Amino acid sequence: AFDVGTTTVVAQLVDIHNRKAVGVAGAMNSQARYGEDVISRMIYACGKGGLSPLHKAVVKNINQLIEKVTSEAGVSPEDIQAVAASGNTTMSHFLLNLTPCSIRVEPYVPTADVYPQILAEDIGIKIHPGGILETIPSVASYVGGDIVSGLMSCGIAEQEEVRGLIDIGTNGEIAIGNNEWLVCCSASAGPAFEGGGTRCGMRATTGAVEKVEIRNGDVKWHTIGGKRPRGLCGSGLIDSVYELVTNGIIGPEGKFHKNRKDPRLRVQDDVPRYVICTADETETGEDIVITESDIDHLMKSKGAVFAAIKSLTDYIGLTFDQIEAFYVAGGFGNYLDIHKAVAIGLLPDIDQEKILFIGNSSLTGARMCLLSEAAMERCFNISRSMTNIELSNHQPFMDEYIAALFLPHTERKLFPSVKY
């Protein structure tokens, strides 16, 4: 099972006999050399560069991960009979070598929403020669199979109560609904939540600082795996911003109070930065810092996600309190502090027991589709029944986005529990 993400590709090896995952591995998406986000990659694919390099890059990623999980499990890649892949619409197009050019121009229509079952070897995936590739269907240009498989895996489409799914990655995709209706949208959040585009950012792997606490100028941190720190992952960045604003080191607009006497607050090459881990603490021997531009980058990302959630709930005429639960999916969900995510204005200020992390729901859904024809059928039904709101044509979204570029938000009444 594969989650083919814009920033990372994750594989899970599944034993069909006992229905258990027997191996997992992830890697940075090697398409990044052609562009940080899906738009720049589409521009490359539809210009002089062509589609082929992007298609080959993701297939190479998949083959390397297959090699890794099978060798660790002591089996051969030829033992694999089937692959299920879940990804956003653009990633699914790149995987299947479909031209993505119509995705980014009005009226924003992809080449395909439903993808045929094919032989994996037809696109160069090295498994059993007769092995098949099943790609989870998409909904629209910017709401793909990752959301469809996520919705299927957490059961929103089978419940009477209205629930929401927030998938926080390079794109922030939101879906709200129940067993009678489903509405969705997507906003570009950028790679900040996955550790991209920031000076000391990294994805959530061993050595990534996942938790940060600042008390009286003393910084405490914790890394994934308890190893020496190598960088800040998404949850570490969110913690850092929360701690900086709570301690009065930055203001609500995200700028450092430069007159403050704090040895960790430094200016280097005219760039203000705050030292989270000193050079003697890190694996690299260099300071791990968060800069003013990193904070700005994160605020734009959190602003896009919150504005999408707010725009969608307003569009369907509900308030946050009328939604039974919000499931939060994404690679960094395991490490995220809900209180801090709410306090910087990323997630709605509601009863925090209603916010539930479900990990990589795209990968979970792909695994379920490998094990069950009924699960795959549910994905087809979900993709056909969802209504997509194109936020680029929805004026309230831009107003909400601008209002969200503040800590926690320009409208403080939306965040009554936040005190700093």
N, C-alpha and C positions, 0 to 999 in steps of 0.2 A: 504494500500500500504506500502511495506517495502523496505528500502534500507539496505541490510545486509552487512555492511562494516566490514573490518578486525578489526578496532579499535572501531567503534560505530555501533549500530543498531538503525535505526530511523523508526518510524511508523507514518502513517497519516490515520486518519479515514475519509472516504469519503461518503457523502450522495449521493446515486445514483440518487435521484429524482431531486435535484437542482445542481448536478455535482460539489458541493463545498466541500472543506476540512473542517471538523467540529472539528477536534482535531489533535494534533501532540505531539509526545513524543519521547525521545531518551534515550539511556543508553549505557554504555560501554559494548562492546562485552565480555561476561563472559568466552569466550574461551581463553582470554588472560592468564589465569593461566596455560594453556598448551603451551604457546609460544607467544611472542610479534608479530611475523609475520607469514605469511602463510607457509613459508618453515618449521619453527620449529613446527608448528601445524601439518603439513603433516608428518613430521618425527615421531611425537608422535602417530598420527593416524595409521601409517603404521608399528609401532614398538609394544612394549609390551602393551602400553596404549590402543591401539585399537581405532576404529572410534567412537564407541558408546558415550563416554563422550563428544566429540566435537559436535556430532549431538544433544545430549540431552541439552547441554549448550545453543546452539543457539535457539532451540525450546522453552526452558525455557524463554530466553530473549524475544522471540516473544509473548509468552503467557502473560508475565508480562506487556509488552507494550500494548497488546490488553486490558488487565484488566484496565490499567491506562486510556487509551483514551476513552474506553466505559463508565467507571464510571464517568469521567469528563463530558461526553456528555449526561449522563443520559439514556444510552441504555444498553442492555445486550449483552455480547459476542455472544450469540446465535442468535442475530439479524444480525450478519455479514454473508453474503452469499458467499463472495469470497475474496481471498487474492491474490495479485500479489506481487511477491518478485523479487528484482533486486539486484545482487551482483556479485563480481568477481567469476571466475570459481571455485576456491577452496571453497569459501563460499557457492556457490550453491550446490556443491558436499556434503559438510557437512550438509547443510539443508536437502537434499533429502536422506541422509545416503548412498551416493555413494562413493566407495573407490577412494581416490584422488592420489593413489600411483604412477600412471604413469605420473602425471602432472610434477613432478620434476626430472624425469630421461629421458634422450634422448630416443626417438625423441620428448619428451614433448607432449604427446597426452593424453587429458583427457578421462575419462570413457565415457562421453557424452558431446555434445555441445548443443543439443536440448533436452529439458526435457518434459516428458508427463504431461498432466493435470491430477492431482490426487485429491482424497478427502483429505482435510486438516487433518481430524481426523486420517487418515492412518499413519501420522507421529507425531501425538500427538498435533496438533494445535487445540486449544479449541475455535471453532466457531460453527455455525449451523452444525448439524450432516451431512447434505448433502452439506455443503459448499466446494468449490473447492479451490485448490492452483494452481496458474499459475506461473511458474518460467521463467523469461526472458532468451532467449537462449544466449549462449556464442559464442565466435569466436575461441579462442585458449586457451592454458594453462593459460596464464597470461593476456588475454583480455576477460573480461566476460560480463555478462548481464548488468552490471552497465554502461559500455561504449556504448553498443548497445542501451539501453533505453535512455542514454544521447544524443546520435546522433539523435535518433528519435525525442526526445523532442525539440531539437534546430533546426531541419529541415535541417541539412547540406546535407543529402542525396537527398533533393529535389531542391537544388540550383544549378544554372549554375556556379557561382563563386566558386573558391576554398577557403574553410574555414577550420579551425582547431578547435578541441576540446581538451583541456588539463584538465584532471581530476586529481587534486592534493589531494592525500590521502596517505595511507600507501604504495600503489603502485602509481607511476606516469604513467598514461596511456594517450597516445596521439593518436589521429586519425585525418587524413587530407584527404580531398577529396571533391567531389561534386556529382551531380546526375548521373555521368558516372562511377566514380571509388572511392574507399575508401581504404586507407592504414593505418595500425595501428601498434603500438608497446607498450611495457610496460617496465618500469624500476623500480626496488625496491627503493623507496624513504625512507622507514622507517617511524616510527610513529611521527617524530618531528613536522610535520605540523599539527598534531592533538593533540599536547601537550604531546605526549608520549616520554619516553626515555630521558627526560631532568629533571634536579633537581627540578625545580619549575613549570614544565609544567602541563597543564590541558586542557581539551577540552573547546570549545568555549561556555561556559555556564555562568550564572550569577556570577559576581565576578572575571571573567578572565580579566586580563589586555590585552586589544585589541590594544591600541595605546600608543606609547612612543615617547617623544621628549626630547632631551638633549640640553640645551642652557646655555653656560658658567658655566658648572658644575651643573646646576639646572635641575632636572628631573621632567618632567610633564607626567602624565599618565592618561588613561581613562579606566574604566572597563565596561564590558557588564552589563547593568542594573543599572549602576551608584552606585553599592554597594562597600563596602570595598574590596580591592583586596585579592584574594585567591591564585593566580598563574598566569602564562603566557600562553596564548593560542598561536596557530600558528602564527597569525598575530602580536601578541605582541612580539614574538621571532624575527620575521623578522624585525619589527620596531627597536627592541633593537640592532640587529646586524648592521642595517643601521646607526643608530645614533652613535654607538660606532666607526665605521670605519670613518664616516664623521667628527667626532670630534677628530680623531687621538688617540682614546683610545686603539683601536686595529689596527694592520697593515693589509695589504691586504691578508696576510696568516692566519689571524684570531687569532693571538697571542696578548695578552695584552702587552702594553709598561709599564713594571713593575716599571720603574724609575719615572714614571709620578706622580706628587704630586696631588692626588685626594682622598679625604676622603671616597669616595664611592668605590674606587678600593682597594680591600683587598685580603690578602692571608690567607686562613684558612686550616689547615691540608695539607699544600703544594699545595692547589688548588686555583689558582687565580680566583677571582670573582668580579663582579660589582653589586652593590646594586641598583636595580630598585625602590623598595619600602621599606622603612625602617620599622622596627618591629612595631613602634607606629602607622603606617598607615594601617597595614594589619589586616585582620580578625583573622589570626592565632596567631598574636603576635610575628611572626618571620619574618626576612628579606626575601624579594623575590629577588633572585639574578639570574644572568646569569653567568655561569662558562665557562672557556676556553673549557672544553670538550663539553658543550652544544653548543657552537659556532661551534666547529669542527663537531659535529653531524648534525647541521643545514646545514653547508657547504657541507657535503656529500649528504644530501637530495636534496638541491637545485642543486648541481652539476649533480646528476642523472637525475633530471627532465629536466634541460636545455640540457644535453647531448643527451637525448632521442629526444627532439624537434629538435635539430640541426641534429642529425643522420638521422631522418626521412625525414626532408626537403631536406637534401643533397641526400638521396637515391632516392627521386622522381625527383631530378633535379630542385628544385625551390629554390628561396631565400625567406627570411622572408617577404620582401616587396611585393612579388608576391601573398601573401596570403591575401585575402580580410578582414578576421577577425579571431581572436582567441577567442573562448569562453572558459572561465576559470570556471570549476566546482569544487565543493568541499565545505565542511562544513564551511571553514573559509573565503570563497570568499566575504561574505558580509562585512567583517571587514578589508580586505586587502587593503593596499595603493599601487596602481599600480606603482607609481613612485619609491617607496622603493623596491618593488618586482623586478623591472627592475634593479635598482641600485645595488642590491646585486648579480645579475646574475641569478635570478630564471626564469624570463620571457624575451623573446627577446626584444631588444632595437629597437622598431618600433614606429610608430605613436600611442600614447597611446589611441586615440579614437578607434583604431582597437581592443583593448583588452576589452572584455565585460564579466562581471561576471554574471553567470546564476544560482548561488546557487547550491542546491543539484539536479543535473539534473537526477541522477539515480532514485531518489524518484519521481521527476516530471514525468519521463517516465513510472514508475510503475503505478502511478495514472492514466496516460493517457490510459494505457493498461486495467485498470479496467473499464474505461468508454467507451472504443471503441474497437470493434473487428478489425477495420481497423488499429488502432495503433499497436495492437499485430501482425497483418500480416506484417506491415512495419518492425517491429523488426525482424521477421523471415527473411525477404528479406535482411535487412542490415547485419544480422549475416552471411548469405550465400554469400554475395557479397564482404566482406572485405578481404583484403590481409594482413596477419600478418607478420611482420618482427621480427624474433627471435633475440633480441639484444645480447643474450649470445653467439650467433654464428656469430655476425657481428663485425668484428675487429675494424672498425672505431669508434664504440660506446665507447670502452675502452679508446681509444686515446682522444676522446671528453670529457669523464668523468674526466680523469686526468687533462686535460686542464681547466676544470670548477671548480677545487678545489682551487679557488682563488677568491678574491673579487675585481671586479665583475667576472673577467675571466683572464686567462693568455694572451689571445689575446685582447688587449684593443680596437682594431679597430672594434670588434663586438659590443662594447658599446660606441659609439661616444658621446652620450649625458651625460654619467656619469662622473662627475668631483669631485674627492676627492683624 
